[in-house]
Amino acid sequence: MGPYRIYTVALEANERPGYVAAVVVSWRGGTLDDPLEAFRDTRLANGYAWPSPDTALAFAIIKARSVIRSEPHRLAC
C-alpha cells in the first residue's frame, strides 16, 4: 500500500483454543534499506482467539489497511 508494508502473523492463543492476530506496518518513505515501524499491535481485537490462522490473518490485514487509510493519526510516521 504505497510506502507502507504490512506484516501479519497468526499466533496460537495461550489461554484458549484459536489464533491471535498480530500486525506490524512499516513505512518505507525514504529508502528501502531503512524502513521505520509505523504501527504495531500484537493482540488485535484485544487478543480475540480466531478459529483458524486464515481468519486471524485476514483480520490483521483488514485492520492494517484501515489504520493506513482511515486512522493515519495512529501511525508513528
MODELLER restraints for C-alpha pairs under 7 A, 6 or more apart:
rsr = mdl.restraints
at = mdl.atoms
rsr.add(forms.Gaussian(group=physical.xy_distance, feature=features.Distance(at['CA:3:A'], at['CA:27:A']), mean=5.63, stdev=0.5))
rsr.add(forms.Gaussian(group=physical.xy_distance, feature=features.Distance(at['CA:3:A'], at['CA:28:A']), mean=5.03, stdev=0.5))
rsr.add(forms.Gaussian(group=physical.xy_distance, feature=features.Distance(at['CA:3:A'], at['CA:29:A']), mean=5.46, stdev=0.5))
rsr.add(forms.Gaussian(group=physical.xy_distance, feature=features.Distance(at['CA:4:A'], at['CA:25:A']), mean=6.46, stdev=0.5))
rsr.add(forms.Gaussian(group=physical.xy_distance, feature=features.Distance(at['CA:4:A'], at['CA:26:A']), mean=5.53, stdev=0.5))
rsr.add(forms.Gaussian(group=physical.xy_distance, feature=features.Distance(at['CA:4:A'], at['CA:27:A']), mean=4.55, stdev=0.5))
rsr.add(forms.Gaussian(group=physical.xy_distance, feature=features.Distance(at['CA:4:A'], at['CA:28:A']), mean=6.05, stdev=0.5))
rsr.add(forms.Gaussian(group=physical.xy_distance, feature=features.Distance(at['CA:5:A'], at['CA:25:A']), mean=5.61, stdev=0.5))
rsr.add(forms.Gaussian(group=physical.xy_distance, feature=features.Distance(at['CA:5:A'], at['CA:26:A']), mean=5.22, stdev=0.5))
rsr.add(forms.Gaussian(group=physical.xy_distance, feature=features.Distance(at['CA:5:A'], at['CA:27:A']), mean=6.47, stdev=0.5))
rsr.add(forms.Gaussian(group=physical.xy_distance, feature=features.Distance(at['CA:6:A'], at['CA:24:A']), mean=6.04, stdev=0.5))
rsr.add(forms.Gaussian(group=physical.xy_distance, feature=features.Distance(at['CA:6:A'], at['CA:25:A']), mean=4.66, stdev=0.5))
rsr.add(forms.Gaussian(group=physical.xy_distance, feature=features.Distance(at['CA:6:A'], at['CA:26:A']), mean=6.61, stdev=0.5))
rsr.add(forms.Gaussian(group=physical.xy_distance, feature=features.Distance(at['CA:6:A'], at['CA:64:A']), mean=6.88, stdev=0.5))
rsr.add(forms.Gaussian(group=physical.xy_distance, feature=features.Distance(at['CA:7:A'], at['CA:23:A']), mean=5.64, stdev=0.5))
rsr.add(forms.Gaussian(group=physical.xy_distance, feature=features.Distance(at['CA:7:A'], at['CA:24:A']), mean=5.16, stdev=0.5))
rsr.add(forms.Gaussian(group=physical.xy_distance, feature=features.Distance(at['CA:7:A'], at['CA:25:A']), mean=6.25, stdev=0.5))
rsr.add(forms.Gaussian(group=physical.xy_distance, feature=features.Distance(at['CA:8:A'], at['CA:22:A']), mean=5.74, stdev=0.5))
rsr.add(forms.Gaussian(group=physical.xy_distance, feature=features.Distance(at['CA:8:A'], at['CA:23:A']), mean=4.46, stdev=0.5))
rsr.add(forms.Gaussian(group=physical.xy_distance, feature=features.Distance(at['CA:8:A'], at['CA:24:A']), mean=6.50, stdev=0.5))
rsr.add(forms.Gaussian(group=physical.xy_distance, feature=features.Distance(at['CA:8:A'], at['CA:57:A']), mean=6.21, stdev=0.5))
rsr.add(forms.Gaussian(group=physical.xy_distance, feature=features.Distance(at['CA:8:A'], at['CA:60:A']), mean=6.17, stdev=0.5))
rsr.add(forms.Gaussian(group=physical.xy_distance, feature=features.Distance(at['CA:8:A'], at['CA:61:A']), mean=6.86, stdev=0.5))
rsr.add(forms.Gaussian(group=physical.xy_distance, feature=features.Distance(at['CA:9:A'], at['CA:21:A']), mean=6.12, stdev=0.5))
rsr.add(forms.Gaussian(group=physical.xy_distance, feature=features.Distance(at['CA:9:A'], at['CA:22:A']), mean=5.35, stdev=0.5))
rsr.add(forms.Gaussian(group=physical.xy_distance, feature=features.Distance(at['CA:9:A'], at['CA:23:A']), mean=6.48, stdev=0.5))
rsr.add(forms.Gaussian(group=physical.xy_distance, feature=features.Distance(at['CA:9:A'], at['CA:57:A']), mean=6.18, stdev=0.5))
rsr.add(forms.Gaussian(group=physical.xy_distance, feature=features.Distance(at['CA:10:A'], at['CA:19:A']), mean=5.65, stdev=0.5))
rsr.add(forms.Gaussian(group=physical.xy_distance, feature=features.Distance(at['CA:10:A'], at['CA:20:A']), mean=5.56, stdev=0.5))
rsr.add(forms.Gaussian(group=physical.xy_distance, feature=features.Distance(at['CA:10:A'], at['CA:21:A']), mean=4.85, stdev=0.5))
rsr.add(forms.Gaussian(group=physical.xy_distance, feature=features.Distance(at['CA:10:A'], at['CA:22:A']), mean=6.35, stdev=0.5))
rsr.add(forms.Gaussian(group=physical.xy_distance, feature=features.Distance(at['CA:10:A'], at['CA:53:A']), mean=5.34, stdev=0.5))
rsr.add(forms.Gaussian(group=physical.xy_distance, feature=features.Distance(at['CA:10:A'], at['CA:56:A']), mean=5.70, stdev=0.5))
rsr.add(forms.Gaussian(group=physical.xy_distance, feature=features.Distance(at['CA:10:A'], at['CA:57:A']), mean=5.86, stdev=0.5))
rsr.add(forms.Gaussian(group=physical.xy_distance, feature=features.Distance(at['CA:11:A'], at['CA:19:A']), mean=5.24, stdev=0.5))
rsr.add(forms.Gaussian(group=physical.xy_distance, feature=features.Distance(at['CA:11:A'], at['CA:20:A']), mean=5.10, stdev=0.5))
rsr.add(forms.Gaussian(group=physical.xy_distance, feature=features.Distance(at['CA:11:A'], at['CA:21:A']), mean=6.48, stdev=0.5))
rsr.add(forms.Gaussian(group=physical.xy_distance, feature=features.Distance(at['CA:12:A'], at['CA:18:A']), mean=6.11, stdev=0.5))
rsr.add(forms.Gaussian(group=physical.xy_distance, feature=features.Distance(at['CA:12:A'], at['CA:19:A']), mean=4.50, stdev=0.5))
rsr.add(forms.Gaussian(group=physical.xy_distance, feature=features.Distance(at['CA:12:A'], at['CA:20:A']), mean=6.19, stdev=0.5))
rsr.add(forms.Gaussian(group=physical.xy_distance, feature=features.Distance(at['CA:13:A'], at['CA:19:A']), mean=5.04, stdev=0.5))
rsr.add(forms.Gaussian(group=physical.xy_distance, feature=features.Distance(at['CA:13:A'], at['CA:20:A']), mean=5.60, stdev=0.5))
rsr.add(forms.Gaussian(group=physical.xy_distance, feature=features.Distance(at['CA:13:A'], at['CA:49:A']), mean=6.21, stdev=0.5))
rsr.add(forms.Gaussian(group=physical.xy_distance, feature=features.Distance(at['CA:17:A'], at['CA:49:A']), mean=6.88, stdev=0.5))
rsr.add(forms.Gaussian(group=physical.xy_distance, feature=features.Distance(at['CA:18:A'], at['CA:49:A']), mean=4.76, stdev=0.5))
rsr.add(forms.Gaussian(group=physical.xy_distance, feature=features.Distance(at['CA:18:A'], at['CA:50:A']), mean=5.20, stdev=0.5))
rsr.add(forms.Gaussian(group=physical.xy_distance, feature=features.Distance(at['CA:18:A'], at['CA:51:A']), mean=4.89, stdev=0.5))
rsr.add(forms.Gaussian(group=physical.xy_distance, feature=features.Distance(at['CA:18:A'], at['CA:52:A']), mean=6.24, stdev=0.5))
rsr.add(forms.Gaussian(group=physical.xy_distance, feature=features.Distance(at['CA:19:A'], at['CA:49:A']), mean=4.89, stdev=0.5))
rsr.add(forms.Gaussian(group=physical.xy_distance, feature=features.Distance(at['CA:19:A'], at['CA:50:A']), mean=4.97, stdev=0.5))
rsr.add(forms.Gaussian(group=physical.xy_distance, feature=features.Distance(at['CA:19:A'], at['CA:51:A']), mean=6.47, stdev=0.5))
rsr.add(forms.Gaussian(group=physical.xy_distance, feature=features.Distance(at['CA:19:A'], at['CA:52:A']), mean=6.20, stdev=0.5))
rsr.add(forms.Gaussian(group=physical.xy_distance, feature=features.Distance(at['CA:19:A'], at['CA:53:A']), mean=5.82, stdev=0.5))
rsr.add(forms.Gaussian(group=physical.xy_distance, feature=features.Distance(at['CA:19:A'], at['CA:56:A']), mean=6.29, stdev=0.5))
rsr.add(forms.Gaussian(group=physical.xy_distance, feature=features.Distance(at['CA:20:A'], at['CA:43:A']), mean=6.39, stdev=0.5))
rsr.add(forms.Gaussian(group=physical.xy_distance, feature=features.Distance(at['CA:20:A'], at['CA:47:A']), mean=5.67, stdev=0.5))
rsr.add(forms.Gaussian(group=physical.xy_distance, feature=features.Distance(at['CA:20:A'], at['CA:48:A']), mean=6.07, stdev=0.5))
rsr.add(forms.Gaussian(group=physical.xy_distance, feature=features.Distance(at['CA:20:A'], at['CA:49:A']), mean=5.09, stdev=0.5))
rsr.add(forms.Gaussian(group=physical.xy_distance, feature=features.Distance(at['CA:20:A'], at['CA:50:A']), mean=6.22, stdev=0.5))
rsr.add(forms.Gaussian(group=physical.xy_distance, feature=features.Distance(at['CA:20:A'], at['CA:56:A']), mean=6.25, stdev=0.5))
rsr.add(forms.Gaussian(group=physical.xy_distance, feature=features.Distance(at['CA:21:A'], at['CA:42:A']), mean=6.87, stdev=0.5))
rsr.add(forms.Gaussian(group=physical.xy_distance, feature=features.Distance(at['CA:21:A'], at['CA:43:A']), mean=6.18, stdev=0.5))
rsr.add(forms.Gaussian(group=physical.xy_distance, feature=features.Distance(at['CA:21:A'], at['CA:44:A']), mean=5.54, stdev=0.5))
rsr.add(forms.Gaussian(group=physical.xy_distance, feature=features.Distance(at['CA:21:A'], at['CA:56:A']), mean=4.78, stdev=0.5))
rsr.add(forms.Gaussian(group=physical.xy_distance, feature=features.Distance(at['CA:21:A'], at['CA:57:A']), mean=6.11, stdev=0.5))
rsr.add(forms.Gaussian(group=physical.xy_distance, feature=features.Distance(at['CA:21:A'], at['CA:60:A']), mean=5.70, stdev=0.5))
rsr.add(forms.Gaussian(group=physical.xy_distance, feature=features.Distance(at['CA:22:A'], at['CA:41:A']), mean=5.70, stdev=0.5))
rsr.add(forms.Gaussian(group=physical.xy_distance, feature=features.Distance(at['CA:22:A'], at['CA:42:A']), mean=4.19, stdev=0.5))
rsr.add(forms.Gaussian(group=physical.xy_distance, feature=features.Distance(at['CA:22:A'], at['CA:43:A']), mean=5.69, stdev=0.5))
rsr.add(forms.Gaussian(group=physical.xy_distance, feature=features.Distance(at['CA:22:A'], at['CA:44:A']), mean=5.87, stdev=0.5))
rsr.add(forms.Gaussian(group=physical.xy_distance, feature=features.Distance(at['CA:22:A'], at['CA:60:A']), mean=6.16, stdev=0.5))
rsr.add(forms.Gaussian(group=physical.xy_distance, feature=features.Distance(at['CA:23:A'], at['CA:40:A']), mean=5.79, stdev=0.5))
rsr.add(forms.Gaussian(group=physical.xy_distance, feature=features.Distance(at['CA:23:A'], at['CA:41:A']), mean=5.52, stdev=0.5))
rsr.add(forms.Gaussian(group=physical.xy_distance, feature=features.Distance(at['CA:23:A'], at['CA:42:A']), mean=6.18, stdev=0.5))
rsr.add(forms.Gaussian(group=physical.xy_distance, feature=features.Distance(at['CA:23:A'], at['CA:60:A']), mean=5.83, stdev=0.5))
rsr.add(forms.Gaussian(group=physical.xy_distance, feature=features.Distance(at['CA:23:A'], at['CA:64:A']), mean=7.00, stdev=0.5))
rsr.add(forms.Gaussian(group=physical.xy_distance, feature=features.Distance(at['CA:24:A'], at['CA:39:A']), mean=5.68, stdev=0.5))
rsr.add(forms.Gaussian(group=physical.xy_distance, feature=features.Distance(at['CA:24:A'], at['CA:40:A']), mean=4.43, stdev=0.5))
rsr.add(forms.Gaussian(group=physical.xy_distance, feature=features.Distance(at['CA:24:A'], at['CA:41:A']), mean=6.62, stdev=0.5))
rsr.add(forms.Gaussian(group=physical.xy_distance, feature=features.Distance(at['CA:25:A'], at['CA:37:A']), mean=6.17, stdev=0.5))
rsr.add(forms.Gaussian(group=physical.xy_distance, feature=features.Distance(at['CA:25:A'], at['CA:38:A']), mean=5.54, stdev=0.5))
rsr.add(forms.Gaussian(group=physical.xy_distance, feature=features.Distance(at['CA:25:A'], at['CA:39:A']), mean=5.02, stdev=0.5))
rsr.add(forms.Gaussian(group=physical.xy_distance, feature=features.Distance(at['CA:25:A'], at['CA:40:A']), mean=6.42, stdev=0.5))
rsr.add(forms.Gaussian(group=physical.xy_distance, feature=features.Distance(at['CA:25:A'], at['CA:64:A']), mean=6.94, stdev=0.5))
rsr.add(forms.Gaussian(group=physical.xy_distance, feature=features.Distance(at['CA:26:A'], at['CA:35:A']), mean=6.08, stdev=0.5))
rsr.add(forms.Gaussian(group=physical.xy_distance, feature=features.Distance(at['CA:26:A'], at['CA:36:A']), mean=5.42, stdev=0.5))
rsr.add(forms.Gaussian(group=physical.xy_distance, feature=features.Distance(at['CA:26:A'], at['CA:37:A']), mean=4.37, stdev=0.5))
rsr.add(forms.Gaussian(group=physical.xy_distance, feature=features.Distance(at['CA:26:A'], at['CA:38:A']), mean=5.15, stdev=0.5))
rsr.add(forms.Gaussian(group=physical.xy_distance, feature=features.Distance(at['CA:26:A'], at['CA:39:A']), mean=6.93, stdev=0.5))
rsr.add(forms.Gaussian(group=physical.xy_distance, feature=features.Distance(at['CA:27:A'], at['CA:35:A']), mean=5.51, stdev=0.5))
rsr.add(forms.Gaussian(group=physical.xy_distance, feature=features.Distance(at['CA:27:A'], at['CA:36:A']), mean=5.15, stdev=0.5))
rsr.add(forms.Gaussian(group=physical.xy_distance, feature=features.Distance(at['CA:27:A'], at['CA:37:A']), mean=6.21, stdev=0.5))
rsr.add(forms.Gaussian(group=physical.xy_distance, feature=features.Distance(at['CA:27:A'], at['CA:38:A']), mean=5.93, stdev=0.5))
rsr.add(forms.Gaussian(group=physical.xy_distance, feature=features.Distance(at['CA:27:A'], at['CA:77:A']), mean=6.89, stdev=0.5))
rsr.add(forms.Gaussian(group=physical.xy_distance, feature=features.Distance(at['CA:28:A'], at['CA:35:A']), mean=4.71, stdev=0.5))
rsr.add(forms.Gaussian(group=physical.xy_distance, feature=features.Distance(at['CA:28:A'], at['CA:36:A']), mean=6.61, stdev=0.5))
rsr.add(forms.Gaussian(group=physical.xy_distance, feature=features.Distance(at['CA:38:A'], at['CA:75:A']), mean=4.93, stdev=0.5))
rsr.add(forms.Gaussian(group=physical.xy_distance, feature=features.Distance(at['CA:38:A'], at['CA:76:A']), mean=4.48, stdev=0.5))
rsr.add(forms.Gaussian(group=physical.xy_distance, feature=features.Distance(at['CA:38:A'], at['CA:77:A']), mean=5.25, stdev=0.5))
rsr.add(forms.Gaussian(group=physical.xy_distance, feature=features.Distance(at['CA:39:A'], at['CA:75:A']), mean=5.46, stdev=0.5))
rsr.add(forms.Gaussian(group=physical.xy_distance, feature=features.Distance(at['CA:39:A'], at['CA:76:A']), mean=6.37, stdev=0.5))
rsr.add(forms.Gaussian(group=physical.xy_distance, feature=features.Distance(at['CA:50:A'], at['CA:56:A']), mean=5.49, stdev=0.5))
rsr.add(forms.Gaussian(group=physical.xy_distance, feature=features.Distance(at['CA:67:A'], at['CA:74:A']), mean=6.91, stdev=0.5))
